[in-house]
Structures are given as structure tokens and as C-alpha cells.
């Protein structure tokens, strides 16, 4: 179990399949990064995921290189 509240990213084996996720949103970092690469805008992501906020997106973008999908 790993959590870094300062980075806004959490890893727990029993949540979201154990992948890195946005704390409080249950949205995986790799999903957001994948959608961004497919052309989804930040506004589009925020509208699609009401539990996500701009700070969560920034945390995902900062952390994405550390948590690539396996």
C-alpha cells in the first residue's frame, strides 16, 4: 500500500486494481494520460469525470511518467 497525499496520487492493491489513481476521485492516472493522448482536452476530462478537479489533473500529468500501464 502506498499513498502520497502531497502528490495527490494513491496506490492501494484493493482500489482500482492497484494502479496509481487520483486521491478522492478513483480515476487512474494511466486512463487520464491515455485519454489525453487520444486528444481529450482538460475541459473534456473535467466534464466527463465530475469527481476530478484541475488539481487532480495536474497531479496526474506530473505523475504519469512514474505510473505507466503495465
Buried (B, 14 or more C-beta within 10 A) or exposed (E): EEEEEEBBBBBBEEEBEEBBBBBEBEBBBBBBBEBBEEEBEBEEBBEEBEEBBEEBBEBBBEBBEEBEEE
